[in-house]
Amino acid sequence: MAEFSVPSHGTVCWRELATRDLSIAKRFYSELLGWGLEQSKITQMPYLEIQIDGVAVGGMMAIDENWGPEPPPSHWSTYVAVSNADETVEKIKENGGTVRHGPFDAPGVGRIAMVTDPSNVPFAIIEFVRPD
């Protein structure tokens, strides 16, 4: 398993590709950039960890029927670590941002919300599960 440590509050910590064609994305990024791509051991859903020099820096997943009747186009998301997702969501709203989805629990990972800043720029927040 690749190395990963829980980042501190406010750290840009994860990049995630959601794509309509995972096989093309896997081939493109691994050949272009030499990324290692391995099934995550943290979640049972099909989710590939992006590994660079033995460190997990992001992930890839397929956009499929589970995304609903009108799934989004393929896209990258940037995650920012927070110490409390629910409190951060309230602060986002108080400061002119919006909540697009969540917060919700990602088993074994943490609590996530998909949000936008006041200029409607999307990003995600994540409160990681702390290892025991």
Order of alpha helices (4+ residues) and beta strands (2+ residues): beta-alpha-beta-beta-beta-beta-alpha-beta-beta-beta
